[in-house]
Amino acid sequence: VLISTNGTEYRNITIRLNLLESQVNFLNNQVEMVVGTPLREVIIWDTINKKNHRFIFSEYIETTDKPEKDFYELLETGRAQLYKQHKKIMREDRPYNSATYEQTIQTNIRYFVLIGGQWKKVTKIKDLVTVLSDKKNEVQQHINTKRLSGDSQEDFQAVISYYNSLFTQQKA
C-alpha cells in the first residue's frame, strides 16, 4: 500500500522500496517506474512471516528535530515510538591490480525513539533507560529481569512495548 501526502491509498501494486535513494519503484505494464507523487507511508506485506512492515517518510515523522531524509520502519507505536532505519551506502572499491571498480551496498541498522516530539538515536539497550527517563526505574528493572542485551530488534521492541504498557495500565 502506498499512502500519498493527502492520504490517498494505492493498493495491490508491485513495488520495490529503494532505500539507497529513498524512492519507491513500481511496475506499470512490466516497465519499472519511479513514483513521482510524494509519499507519506509505504506498507509492505511479508507473506512468509505474515506481518506488515510500515515505512514512514522522514518529513512525516512528527518531531521537533529533523530526521535524515529516508524511509524509517515503524516498529512500535504508543507514547514512545520505535523506528528502524535501514541505512544503505554504496561503496566502490577497486581490487588490487584491476582496471574496474566493484560496487557493493552496505546496510547499517539504526534505531530511533520518538517521545514527546523529540527524535532520539539509540545504539544500545541502556540508551533506552535515559530516553525513557520518566519511567527510568521501571525500564531498568524490566531490562534486568528479562535479561535483555540489546543485540536484537526484539529487545528494543520489548522495552518500548513494556514502557508503553505502563501508560495503558494507568488509564484502565
LINBEL-V467191 format. One line per field, one symbol per residue. ss: DSSP state (~ for helix, > for strand, _ for the rest). psi: psi as a letter, one per 20 degrees, with the letter a starting at -180 (. if undefined). burial: 1 if it has 24 or more other C-alpha atoms within 12 Angstrom, else 0. A space follows every 10 residues. Layout:
ss=???
psi=???
burial=???
//
This chain:
ss=_>>>____>> ____>>>>__ __>>>>>>__ >>>>____>> >>>>>>____ >>>>>>>~~~ __________ >>>>>>___> >>>>>>>>>> >>>_______ _>>>>>>>>> >>>>>__>>> >>__~~~~~~ ~_~~~~~~~~ ~~~~~~____ __~~~~~~~~ ~~~~~~~~~~ ~_
psi=pporhjippo qlporponih jlrpqrpolj pprpphppqh qppppohgil qqopppqhij onqhqoqqor pppohqrbhp qpqppnoppp ppqoqpkqiq qppqpppppq qqpopkjpop pphrhhhhgg hlhikggggg gggggilphj irhhgghggg ggghhhhhhh h.
burial=1110000000 0011111011 0111110000 0000100011 1111000000 0011111101 1000001001 1111110011 1111111000 0000000000 0000000001 1111100011 1111111110 1100100111 0110000101 0010111111 1111100000 00
//
